[in-house]
Amino acid sequence: MNDALSHLKRNSTPAKALSEPAPSEAELESILAIALSAPDHGRLYPYRFISIRGDARYRLSEVFVQATRLREPDVDATYLAKQREKPLRSPLIVVVVAKLTESEKIPEIEQMLAAGAAAHNVLLASNALGFGSVWLTGANAYDDHVRAGLDIAADERIIGFIYIGTPELNIPPRPLPAPDEFLSTWE
Ligand SMILES: Cc1cc2nc3c(=O)[nH]c(=O)nc-3n(C[C@H](O)[C@H](O)[C@H](O)COP(=O)(O)O)c2cc1C
């Protein structure tokens, strides 16, 4: 595969175990510059990012735990421990928040696609810099207690927690289906 394409061929497998170093502030800025280059009908930039690193991850842990207790009062200790561990799985978390605006010209679906494309660019740029990254959501992304904890406004939505760090293990990527299974030619 040619060099340019190999930079674009991402996968989340190395992100199964991520440790320090995380992208520096300058590297994060470069990553977000690539995110901002995502296609965006009307240049609405219908998203923003929240960076969480260091001790703030422990505060997010507590928010996840409290949110889980509120959702499921009888939750078992093992599940709760998993929630507590989530924000600690990487040294940096970038929360991608979609912020859609009412527009006659640009439907909400296009704005959400633009936000998703920006999120994907965060993955691609992180990987291109040699970091591992994975895009996760789960119940916490849609939880009101988590939204309040992260100061997410009523017109905003969390579309992903992107976990970024240095892969600890050299795990082979999962095999991908053949591209021609997804292609037909209309003529
Ligand atoms: C919007 C979105 C949300 C996702 N949320 C989760 C999630 O909560 N849990 C999960 O295991 N994978 C989730 N994924 C999928 C992973 O990011 C990843 O793509 C998947 O595990 C396949 O691995 P790969 O990216 O290495 O091919 C999500 C993907 C997207 C686009």
The ligand as an SDF file (V2000), in Angstrom:
LIG
                    3D

 31 33  0  0  0  0  0  0  0  0999 V2000
  -20.6650    7.1810   16.7190 C   0  0  0  0  0  0  0  0  0  0  0  0
  -19.8780    5.9620   17.1160 C   0  0  0  0  0  0  0  0  0  0  0  0
  -20.0130    5.4740   18.4050 C   0  0  0  0  0  0  0  0  0  0  0  0
  -19.3290    4.3240   18.7970 C   0  0  0  0  0  0  0  0  0  0  0  0
  -19.4840    3.8620   20.0620 N   0  0  0  0  0  0  0  0  0  0  0  0
  -18.9090    2.7080   20.4320 C   0  0  0  0  0  0  0  0  0  0  0  0
  -19.0750    2.1790   21.7420 C   0  0  0  0  0  0  0  0  0  0  0  0
  -19.7010    2.7990   22.5930 O   0  0  0  0  0  0  0  0  0  0  0  0
  -18.5070    0.9790   22.0180 N   0  0  0  0  0  0  0  0  0  0  0  0
  -17.7830    0.2750   21.0900 C   0  0  0  0  0  0  0  0  0  0  0  0
  -17.3090   -0.8090   21.3900 O   0  0  0  0  0  0  0  0  0  0  0  0
  -17.5660    0.7780   19.8440 N   0  0  0  0  0  0  0  0  0  0  0  0
  -18.1140    1.9570   19.5020 C   0  0  0  0  0  0  0  0  0  0  0  0
  -17.8980    2.4600   18.2470 N   0  0  0  0  0  0  0  0  0  0  0  0
  -17.0630    1.6890   17.3060 C   0  0  0  0  0  0  0  0  0  0  0  0
  -15.5710    1.8170   17.5640 C   0  0  0  0  0  0  0  0  0  0  0  0
  -15.1720    3.1710   17.5510 O   0  0  0  0  0  0  0  0  0  0  0  0
  -14.7520    1.0750   16.4810 C   0  0  0  0  0  0  0  0  0  0  0  0
  -14.9280    1.6700   15.2470 O   0  0  0  0  0  0  0  0  0  0  0  0
  -15.1310   -0.3820   16.3940 C   0  0  0  0  0  0  0  0  0  0  0  0
  -14.8140   -1.0040   17.6120 O   0  0  0  0  0  0  0  0  0  0  0  0
  -14.4230   -1.1150   15.2420 C   0  0  0  0  0  0  0  0  0  0  0  0
  -13.0510   -1.0280   15.3940 O   0  0  0  0  0  0  0  0  0  0  0  0
  -12.1260   -0.3860   14.2610 P   0  0  0  0  0  0  0  0  0  0  0  0
  -12.4180    1.0860   14.3060 O   0  0  0  0  0  0  0  0  0  0  0  0
  -10.7690   -0.7530   14.6820 O   0  0  0  0  0  0  0  0  0  0  0  0
  -12.4860   -0.9840   12.9730 O   0  0  0  0  0  0  0  0  0  0  0  0
  -18.5080    3.6380   17.8630 C   0  0  0  0  0  0  0  0  0  0  0  0
  -18.3370    4.1730   16.5700 C   0  0  0  0  0  0  0  0  0  0  0  0
  -19.0270    5.3170   16.2090 C   0  0  0  0  0  0  0  0  0  0  0  0
  -18.8490    5.8560   14.8120 C   0  0  0  0  0  0  0  0  0  0  0  0
  1  2  1  0
  2  3  1  0
  2 30  2  0
  3  4  2  0
  4  5  1  0
  4 28  1  0
  5  6  2  0
  6  7  1  0
  6 13  1  0
  7  8  2  0
  7  9  1  0
  9 10  1  0
 10 11  2  0
 10 12  1  0
 12 13  2  0
 13 14  1  0
 14 15  1  0
 14 28  1  0
 15 16  1  0
 16 17  1  0
 16 18  1  0
 18 19  1  0
 18 20  1  0
 20 21  1  0
 20 22  1  0
 22 23  1  0
 23 24  1  0
 24 25  2  0
 24 26  1  0
 24 27  1  0
 28 29  2  0
 29 30  1  0
 30 31  1  0
M  END
$$$$
